[in-house]
Amino acid sequence: MGIGAVPDAILAALKGHHRFGALSSHTQKGVPRVVPILRPGAGVVTTRAHVQFVVTKNGAVDLYGKTLSERAELLMSIAHPDDQESLERAWHEARA
């Protein structure tokens, strides 16, 4: 599914269905998918409010109704185990 179809799929899901985001823990080149901040110029095709469930091979979380802090903690919990410590460190530094 291309970027152009993502908003359409999310809007369709808003009409009574759950909204899932499924992703691998890392790209094929080994780059983490769960990151503490988006790189400059990164494309964003939907809002955080439109994603309810996020699934990786490390687990699934329900983000519906959660605060930003709760969302961050939940997303870190399903990141690749090798990345969790650096994500937690970055999150705590950003909040300080």
C-alpha positions, 0 to 999 in steps of 0.5 A, a space after each residue: 500500500 502506498 502512502 496515498 492509500 494510508 489515509 484512505 485506509 485509516 478513514 475507512 477503519 474509523 467507520 466502526 473498525 479497529 485501526 492497526 499499524 503493523 511494522 517490523 522492528 527494523 528495516 531490511 538494513 537494520 534501522 529501527 522502526 520505533 524511534 525517539 524522534 522523526 528525522 528532518 523531512 520524514 513523511 507523516 501521512 496520518 495523525 497519532 490520533 488515527 492509530 489505535 493498535 500498533 503491532 510488531 513481532 515483539 508485541 501489540 499495544 492499544 494506544 487509544 485514549 492514552 497520554 503522550 507519556 503512556 503512548 511512548 512507554 507502550 511503543 518502547 515496550 514493543 520496540 526491538 529489545 536491542 533498542 529499548 534502552 536507548 529509546 528510554 534514555 532518549 525519552 527521559 532526556 526529552 522530558 527533563 
